[in-house]
Amino acid sequence: MTIDNPISAEIFNEIVNQRRSIRVYEQNVPFDEEAVKRSLERAVLSANSSNLQLWEFYRVKNPRKKEALAKLCLNQSAARTSRELIAVVIRPDLYKKRSQAVFKAIRPSFSTPLTPKDKRAVTYYNRLIPIVYSYEPTGIWNSIKRVVGFVQGLRKPFPRLLTYTDCRIVCHKSAALAAQTFMLGMKSEGYDTCPMEGFDQVRVRKFLDLPRRAEVSMMIAVGVGKYPEGIYGPRFRIPNEEVIFEI
Ligand SMILES: Cc1cc2nc3c(=O)[nH]c(=O)nc-3n(C[C@H](O)[C@H](O)[C@H](O)COP(=O)(O)O)c2cc1C
């Protein structure tokens, strides 16, 4: 499907340009909680590695709990004054459950007998994903995978993201894309956000009662931005010529 309406680009441009990280929020103005729900539902449509969706999103709305959580976000003004705090969490430990769900969803589209493309999908979800995502605390398995990647890579292009740390990075990438979709979604609804990595990861994990290998990728403050106090300065970006290249 193509969207051939140039107005879409204009609207998108407006949303992207208007989104700023807002550090102070209005307190006594209407706030549509459903906008958060809609934006999270948009967030889960984000591109993500292997479609494993190794993410979770926690909404903290209760004022008392939010106040306690804001303290763990180093008492930042964005967290303190927000209407809600969203924790974007990665769950690399759920790889088995999620890869089975993805496989079950794509299985009906396979041909009988399996085409080479189908066979690749079977191998990918049933063999490769478990090899790459499996966790083993001694680090031996990681070293083996690193050596295999190195040796294979001498002969041909070979994916090098094989260790457990690599998997965590991949999960954080996907989570960050979802966070951006969420923030743009909130802006499209007329609300503001502030992504935060300034928080105590250990205490926030405990606060959310997350399992051992879950990690909080980002906290996001949401609310009705207070202008101009909420904007800490004019938007600055490195000139495009210094960061966008044609090769
Ligand atoms: C991963 C990440 C972590 C961030 N952490 C914080 C934070 O802890 N506190 C804060 O006030 N802003 C934080 N920010 C917001 C950035 O400072 C902000 O995006 C940047 O200055 C650009 O401004 P803009 O978002 O208004 O365009 C974070 C942004 C990202 C993407």
The ligand as an SDF file (V2000), in Angstrom:
LIG
                    3D

 31 33  0  0  0  0  0  0  0  0999 V2000
   18.0860    7.5010   25.3970 C   0  0  0  0  0  0  0  0  0  0  0  0
   17.7530    8.8920   25.8460 C   0  0  0  0  0  0  0  0  0  0  0  0
   17.9210    9.2440   27.1650 C   0  0  0  0  0  0  0  0  0  0  0  0
   17.5830   10.5120   27.6130 C   0  0  0  0  0  0  0  0  0  0  0  0
   17.6660   10.7930   28.9430 N   0  0  0  0  0  0  0  0  0  0  0  0
   17.2270   11.9870   29.3980 C   0  0  0  0  0  0  0  0  0  0  0  0
   17.1510   12.2280   30.7860 C   0  0  0  0  0  0  0  0  0  0  0  0
   17.4600   11.3940   31.6260 O   0  0  0  0  0  0  0  0  0  0  0  0
   16.6920   13.4340   31.1940 N   0  0  0  0  0  0  0  0  0  0  0  0
   16.2990   14.4030   30.3140 C   0  0  0  0  0  0  0  0  0  0  0  0
   15.8750   15.4710   30.7670 O   0  0  0  0  0  0  0  0  0  0  0  0
   16.3400   14.1800   28.9740 N   0  0  0  0  0  0  0  0  0  0  0  0
   16.7890   12.9950   28.5000 C   0  0  0  0  0  0  0  0  0  0  0  0
   16.7890   12.7340   27.1550 N   0  0  0  0  0  0  0  0  0  0  0  0
   16.3070   13.7470   26.2210 C   0  0  0  0  0  0  0  0  0  0  0  0
   17.4450   14.3480   25.3910 C   0  0  0  0  0  0  0  0  0  0  0  0
   18.2240   15.1880   26.2080 O   0  0  0  0  0  0  0  0  0  0  0  0
   16.8260   15.1070   24.2240 C   0  0  0  0  0  0  0  0  0  0  0  0
   16.1500   14.1720   23.3910 O   0  0  0  0  0  0  0  0  0  0  0  0
   17.8670   15.8340   23.3800 C   0  0  0  0  0  0  0  0  0  0  0  0
   18.4590   16.8670   24.1320 O   0  0  0  0  0  0  0  0  0  0  0  0
   17.2630   16.4380   22.1230 C   0  0  0  0  0  0  0  0  0  0  0  0
   16.1900   17.3110   22.4240 O   0  0  0  0  0  0  0  0  0  0  0  0
   14.7200   17.1050   21.8490 P   0  0  0  0  0  0  0  0  0  0  0  0
   14.2490   15.7490   22.3070 O   0  0  0  0  0  0  0  0  0  0  0  0
   13.8960   18.2190   22.4610 O   0  0  0  0  0  0  0  0  0  0  0  0
   14.7770   17.1900   20.3680 O   0  0  0  0  0  0  0  0  0  0  0  0
   17.1160   11.4740   26.6820 C   0  0  0  0  0  0  0  0  0  0  0  0
   16.9590   11.1100   25.3550 C   0  0  0  0  0  0  0  0  0  0  0  0
   17.2470    9.8400   24.9390 C   0  0  0  0  0  0  0  0  0  0  0  0
   17.0010    9.4550   23.5080 C   0  0  0  0  0  0  0  0  0  0  0  0
  1  2  1  0
  2  3  1  0
  2 30  2  0
  3  4  2  0
  4  5  1  0
  4 28  1  0
  5  6  2  0
  6  7  1  0
  6 13  1  0
  7  8  2  0
  7  9  1  0
  9 10  1  0
 10 11  2  0
 10 12  1  0
 12 13  2  0
 13 14  1  0
 14 15  1  0
 14 28  1  0
 15 16  1  0
 16 17  1  0
 16 18  1  0
 18 19  1  0
 18 20  1  0
 20 21  1  0
 20 22  1  0
 22 23  1  0
 23 24  1  0
 24 25  2  0
 24 26  1  0
 24 27  1  0
 28 29  2  0
 29 30  1  0
 30 31  1  0
M  END
$$$$
